[in-house]
Amino acid sequence: MGSIVQLVTREVGMSFHKATELVRLALMAASRRGVSLKDIEQEFGCHRRTAQRMTKALEDCFPAVEVRVDDDRTLRWVLPSRPVAPLLTPSADELVSIKAGIDELKRCGMGAEAVHLRTLDYKVRSLIPPGVSVRLEADEEALLEALGHATRPGPRLATRAPIDAALSQALKGPFQLKMLYRSRSEAAPRERIVAPHGLLLGVRRYLVARDLSKPGSNLRHYRVEDIEAAEVLPDSFALDTDFSLRVHSERAFGSYESDGEHGPVVWRFTPEAARRARRYEFHPTQVFEDQPDGSLIVRFEASGHLEMCWHLYTWGDKVEVLEPESLRFMVKDHRRPDFPSMP
């Protein structure tokens, strides 16, 4: 890809950065549906006029590009694959990214998705010319060693492939899911039939679903590790029209959500910890407030006090809970001064 970028840079007379963007745009246009102005705006974070200039550059550099009109009257720029064939060979960096993605999916307990991505990896590698493949393998091995993606330390919950596969299939349907589940208050598991709406990933994994035996009930969170058996049923269902997994997840600090706990949260980091704390996104709704003494206050709204405690503990005595009082009480006796480093 580097040689193609250099060619575009030389022939069209644009900067290396702009040439790289043009090559990315050409790859998008080579897809079956092509690329629209809206696609360009979203991919490159630009305004409409910039997107229009980019399509003009695409047409100038690749005369084979075609402009088509969708049924909804959307303009799409489509580039036959032959002019960009040299760009379709993956780079070592891209292969490493696929490998890292597989490892991360496995770490998050998404075994079925990891298998799908591994299958895609096999397909991509099978299309690489033999001579190029040998060189890429050497580069990939060096990158993996340098970036430390060969292994990722740290504890994680064990996963069970049959349950993960059932969850993945039910969510894609969406299909009803019959599961054997034991809540914390139950001595033995019992059968439930639920309508899955999403999966929250964190320290624990939670299935967001509605119990179909309780019409009109709210969505509940089921701990995936406490699902002892799962079976996908042939019956489909309609997802709640006003449900957004992203909005739903923002009600929690981690993966646990509770209406009773949800509310304003205020933490104060000491001057020593303020610079490091600024590097964190504790929550999507957070607001930072610099204080005259060099300390930092962070505010957000969420629930999940227990998961907040787990994180706050890692800061030792470098953070103080100002609100809510219930969370302040939970951590007040656990602020240690002897931790040698901060997160």
C-alpha positions as CSV (number, residue, x, y, z in Angstrom):
1,M,0.0,0.0,0.0
2,G,2.9,2.3,0.7
3,S,4.1,2.2,-2.9
4,I,0.6,3.0,-4.1
5,V,0.4,6.0,-1.8
6,Q,3.8,7.2,-3.1
7,L,2.5,6.9,-6.7
8,V,-0.6,8.9,-5.9
9,T,1.5,11.5,-4.1
10,R,3.8,11.9,-7.2
11,E,1.1,11.8,-9.9
12,V,-1.6,13.9,-8.3
13,G,0.8,16.2,-6.4
14,M,-0.9,16.0,-3.0
15,S,0.6,15.6,0.5
16,F,1.3,12.1,1.8
17,H,-1.5,12.5,4.4
18,K,-4.0,13.5,1.7
19,A,-2.8,10.6,-0.6
20,T,-3.3,8.2,2.2
21,E,-6.9,9.4,2.7
22,L,-7.6,9.1,-1.0
23,V,-6.4,5.5,-1.0
24,R,-8.7,4.8,2.0
25,L,-11.5,6.4,0.0
26,A,-10.7,4.2,-3.0
27,L,-10.9,1.1,-0.9
28,M,-14.3,2.2,0.4
29,A,-15.5,2.9,-3.2
30,A,-14.4,-0.5,-4.3
31,S,-17.0,-2.2,-2.0
32,R,-20.1,-3.5,-3.6
33,R,-22.3,-0.6,-2.5
34,G,-19.7,2.1,-3.2
35,V,-19.4,5.1,-1.0
36,S,-21.7,8.1,-0.4
37,L,-21.0,11.6,0.8
38,K,-22.5,10.7,4.2
39,D,-20.2,7.7,4.4
40,I,-17.2,9.9,3.8
41,E,-18.3,12.5,6.4
42,Q,-18.6,9.7,9.0
43,E,-15.4,7.9,8.1
44,F,-13.1,11.0,7.9
45,G,-15.0,13.3,10.3
46,C,-15.3,16.0,7.7
47,H,-18.0,18.4,6.4
48,R,-20.0,18.0,3.2
49,R,-17.9,20.4,1.1
50,T,-14.7,18.5,2.1
51,A,-16.4,15.2,1.2
52,Q,-17.3,16.6,-2.2
53,R,-13.7,17.7,-2.8
54,M,-12.6,14.2,-1.9
55,T,-14.9,12.6,-4.5
56,K,-13.6,15.0,-7.1
57,A,-10.0,13.9,-6.3
58,L,-11.2,10.2,-6.5
59,E,-12.6,10.8,-10.0
60,D,-9.4,12.6,-11.1
61,C,-7.1,9.8,-9.8
62,F,-9.3,6.8,-10.8
63,P,-11.0,7.5,-14.1
64,A,-12.8,4.1,-13.9
65,V,-15.0,5.4,-11.0
66,E,-18.8,5.5,-11.7
67,V,-21.4,7.7,-10.0
68,R,-24.6,5.9,-9.4
69,V,-28.0,6.9,-7.8
70,D,-29.6,4.7,-5.2
71,D,-33.4,4.0,-5.0
72,D,-33.5,6.7,-2.3
73,R,-31.7,9.2,-4.7
74,T,-28.4,8.9,-2.8
75,L,-25.3,9.4,-5.0
76,R,-22.7,6.7,-4.6
77,W,-19.2,6.5,-6.1
78,V,-18.3,3.0,-7.2
79,L,-14.9,1.9,-8.2
80,P,-14.3,-1.5,-10.0
81,S,-12.0,-3.7,-8.0
82,R,-9.4,-4.1,-10.8
83,P,-7.9,-0.5,-10.5
84,V,-7.3,-1.0,-6.8
85,A,-6.3,-4.7,-6.8
86,P,-2.8,-3.9,-5.5
87,L,-4.4,-2.2,-2.5
88,L,-6.4,-5.3,-1.6
89,T,-3.4,-7.3,-0.2
90,P,-3.5,-6.8,3.5
91,S,-0.6,-5.3,5.4
92,A,1.2,-6.8,8.3
93,D,-0.4,-4.1,10.5
94,E,-3.9,-5.1,9.4
95,L,-3.2,-8.8,10.0
96,V,-1.9,-8.0,13.5
97,S,-5.1,-5.9,14.1
98,I,-7.2,-9.0,13.2
99,K,-5.2,-11.1,15.6
100,A,-5.5,-8.5,18.4
101,G,-9.3,-8.4,17.7
102,I,-9.6,-12.2,18.1
103,D,-7.7,-12.1,21.4
104,E,-9.8,-9.3,22.7
105,L,-13.1,-11.0,21.8
106,K,-11.9,-14.1,23.6
107,R,-10.9,-12.1,26.6
108,C,-14.3,-10.5,26.7
109,G,-16.0,-13.9,26.6
110,M,-17.3,-13.5,23.1
111,G,-16.1,-16.9,21.9
112,A,-18.5,-17.2,19.0
113,E,-17.5,-13.8,17.5
114,A,-13.8,-14.7,18.0
115,V,-14.4,-17.9,15.9
116,H,-16.1,-15.8,13.1
117,L,-13.2,-13.4,13.1
118,R,-10.7,-16.2,13.0
119,T,-12.5,-17.7,10.0
120,L,-12.3,-14.4,8.3
121,D,-8.6,-14.3,9.1
122,Y,-8.2,-17.6,7.3
123,K,-10.1,-16.4,4.3
124,V,-8.0,-13.2,4.0
125,R,-4.7,-15.1,4.3
126,S,-5.8,-17.6,1.7
127,L,-6.0,-14.8,-0.9
128,I,-2.5,-13.5,-0.3
129,P,-0.1,-14.3,-3.1
130,P,2.5,-16.9,-1.8
131,G,5.6,-14.6,-2.3
132,V,3.9,-11.8,-0.4
133,S,2.7,-14.1,2.3
134,V,6.2,-15.1,3.4
135,R,7.3,-11.4,3.8
136,L,4.1,-10.5,5.6
137,E,4.5,-13.4,8.1
138,A,7.9,-12.2,9.1
139,D,6.7,-8.6,9.5
140,E,3.6,-9.8,11.5
141,E,5.7,-11.9,13.8
142,A,7.9,-8.9,14.6
143,L,4.9,-6.6,15.2
144,L,3.2,-9.1,17.5
145,E,6.4,-9.4,19.6
146,A,6.9,-5.6,19.7
147,L,3.3,-4.8,20.5
148,G,2.9,-7.5,23.1
149,H,-0.3,-8.9,21.5
150,A,0.9,-12.5,21.7
151,T,-0.6,-12.6,25.2
152,R,-2.6,-10.4,27.5
153,P,-2.2,-11.1,31.3
154,G,-4.8,-10.7,33.9
155,P,-7.7,-12.7,35.4
156,R,-10.9,-13.2,33.4
157,L,-14.0,-15.4,33.8
158,A,-13.9,-18.7,32.1
159,T,-16.3,-19.0,29.1
160,R,-18.4,-21.9,27.9
161,A,-18.6,-22.1,24.1
162,P,-22.2,-23.6,23.8
163,I,-23.7,-20.8,26.0
164,D,-21.7,-18.1,24.1
165,A,-22.9,-19.5,20.8
166,A,-26.5,-19.6,21.9
167,L,-26.3,-16.0,23.1
168,S,-24.8,-14.9,19.8
169,Q,-27.4,-16.6,17.8
170,A,-30.3,-15.4,19.9
171,L,-29.1,-11.8,19.7
172,K,-28.7,-11.9,16.0
173,G,-32.2,-13.2,15.4
174,P,-33.5,-11.9,17.6
175,F,-34.8,-15.1,19.0
176,Q,-36.3,-16.1,22.3
177,L,-33.8,-17.8,24.6
178,K,-34.6,-20.6,27.1
179,M,-32.0,-20.7,29.8
180,L,-31.3,-22.4,33.1
181,Y,-30.4,-19.6,35.4
182,R,-29.8,-19.2,39.1
183,S,-30.1,-15.8,40.7
184,R,-28.2,-14.9,43.9
185,S,-31.3,-15.4,46.0
186,E,-32.0,-18.9,44.6
187,A,-30.6,-22.2,45.9
188,A,-31.0,-23.9,42.6
189,P,-31.3,-22.8,39.0
190,R,-34.7,-22.6,37.3
191,E,-35.8,-22.3,33.7
192,R,-36.5,-18.9,32.2
193,I,-37.6,-17.8,28.7
194,V,-36.3,-14.4,27.9
195,A,-36.2,-11.9,25.0
196,P,-32.5,-10.8,24.6
197,H,-31.8,-7.2,23.8
198,G,-28.0,-6.9,24.2
199,L,-24.8,-7.9,26.0
200,L,-22.9,-5.7,28.4
201,L,-19.2,-6.5,28.7
202,G,-17.1,-5.5,31.8
203,V,-15.7,-7.2,34.9
204,R,-18.7,-9.3,34.5
205,R,-20.9,-10.0,31.4
206,Y,-24.6,-9.3,31.7
207,L,-27.3,-10.3,29.3
208,V,-29.9,-7.6,28.9
209,A,-33.2,-9.3,28.4
210,R,-36.9,-9.2,29.3
211,D,-38.5,-12.1,31.2
212,L,-41.3,-13.2,28.9
213,S,-43.2,-14.8,31.9
214,K,-43.7,-11.3,33.2
215,P,-45.5,-9.2,30.5
216,G,-44.8,-5.5,30.9
217,S,-41.7,-6.0,33.1
218,N,-38.6,-3.9,32.7
219,L,-35.4,-5.2,31.1
220,R,-33.3,-7.2,33.5
221,H,-29.6,-8.1,33.7
222,Y,-28.6,-11.7,33.9
223,R,-25.0,-12.6,34.8
224,V,-23.7,-14.8,31.9
225,E,-21.5,-16.9,34.3
226,D,-24.7,-18.0,36.1
227,I,-26.4,-19.2,33.0
228,E,-26.0,-23.0,33.3
229,A,-27.6,-24.0,30.0
230,A,-29.1,-22.1,27.1
231,E,-31.2,-23.0,24.1
232,V,-32.2,-20.8,21.2
233,L,-35.9,-21.1,20.5
234,P,-37.4,-20.7,16.9
235,D,-39.7,-17.9,18.1
236,S,-38.7,-14.4,17.2
237,F,-39.8,-11.2,18.9
238,A,-39.9,-7.5,18.4
239,L,-37.1,-5.5,20.1
240,D,-38.3,-2.5,22.2
241,T,-38.5,0.4,19.7
242,D,-37.1,2.9,22.1
243,F,-34.3,0.7,23.4
244,S,-30.7,1.7,22.7
245,L,-27.9,-0.5,24.2
246,R,-25.5,2.5,24.2
247,V,-27.9,4.7,26.1
248,H,-28.8,1.8,28.5
249,S,-25.1,1.1,29.2
250,E,-24.4,4.7,30.0
251,R,-26.7,4.4,33.1
252,A,-24.0,2.2,34.7
253,F,-20.4,2.8,35.7
254,G,-19.4,-0.7,34.6
255,S,-21.8,-3.5,33.5
256,Y,-24.2,-3.4,36.5
257,E,-27.1,-1.0,36.4
258,S,-29.6,-0.2,39.1
259,D,-32.4,2.4,39.1
260,G,-32.1,2.7,42.9
261,E,-28.4,3.7,42.7
262,H,-28.5,5.9,39.6
263,G,-27.6,9.5,40.3
264,P,-24.9,12.1,40.5
265,V,-21.4,10.9,41.3
266,V,-18.6,13.3,42.3
267,W,-14.9,12.3,42.9
268,R,-12.0,14.5,43.9
269,F,-8.5,13.5,42.8
270,T,-5.5,14.9,44.7
271,P,-3.0,17.2,42.9
272,E,-0.6,14.3,42.7
273,A,-3.2,12.1,40.8
274,A,-5.0,14.8,38.8
275,R,-2.8,14.6,35.7
276,R,-3.1,10.8,35.5
277,A,-6.9,10.9,36.2
278,R,-7.4,13.3,33.3
279,R,-6.3,10.5,30.9
280,Y,-9.3,8.4,31.9
281,E,-12.8,8.3,30.6
282,F,-14.5,7.1,33.8
283,H,-17.9,7.6,32.2
284,P,-19.3,9.0,28.9
285,T,-21.1,11.8,30.8
286,Q,-18.1,12.9,32.8
287,V,-17.1,16.6,33.3
288,F,-13.7,17.7,34.7
289,E,-13.3,20.7,37.0
290,D,-9.8,21.9,37.7
291,Q,-9.4,23.2,41.3
292,P,-7.2,26.1,42.5
293,D,-5.0,23.8,44.6
294,G,-4.2,21.5,41.6
295,S,-6.7,18.8,42.4
296,L,-9.3,17.6,39.9
297,I,-13.1,17.0,40.4
298,V,-14.9,14.6,38.1
299,R,-18.7,14.5,37.8
300,F,-21.0,12.1,36.1
301,E,-24.3,10.2,36.5
302,A,-24.4,6.5,36.8
303,S,-25.2,3.5,39.0
304,G,-23.0,0.5,40.0
305,H,-21.5,1.5,43.4
306,L,-19.7,-1.8,43.9
307,E,-17.9,-1.6,40.6
308,M,-17.0,2.0,41.4
309,C,-15.5,0.8,44.7
310,W,-13.4,-1.8,42.9
311,H,-11.9,0.9,40.7
312,L,-11.5,3.5,43.4
313,Y,-9.5,1.1,45.5
314,T,-6.8,1.0,42.9
315,W,-6.2,4.8,43.5
316,G,-5.4,4.3,47.2
317,D,-5.8,7.5,49.1
318,K,-5.4,9.7,46.0
319,V,-9.2,10.0,45.4
320,E,-12.0,11.1,47.7
321,V,-15.7,10.5,47.1
322,L,-17.8,13.6,47.6
323,E,-21.1,12.2,46.3
324,P,-23.2,10.2,46.9
325,E,-23.0,9.6,50.6
326,S,-23.7,5.9,50.3
327,L,-20.7,5.4,48.1
328,R,-18.5,7.6,50.3
329,F,-19.4,5.4,53.2
330,M,-18.5,2.2,51.2
331,V,-15.0,3.4,50.5
332,K,-14.0,5.5,53.5
333,D,-12.2,2.7,55.4
334,H,-10.4,1.3,52.4
335,R,-8.3,4.3,51.2
336,R,-4.7,3.0,51.6
337,P,-1.7,5.3,51.5
338,D,0.9,2.7,50.7
339,F,0.2,1.8,47.1
340,P,3.5,2.3,45.1
341,S,1.7,3.5,41.9
342,M,-1.6,4.6,40.6
343,P,-3.6,3.0,37.8
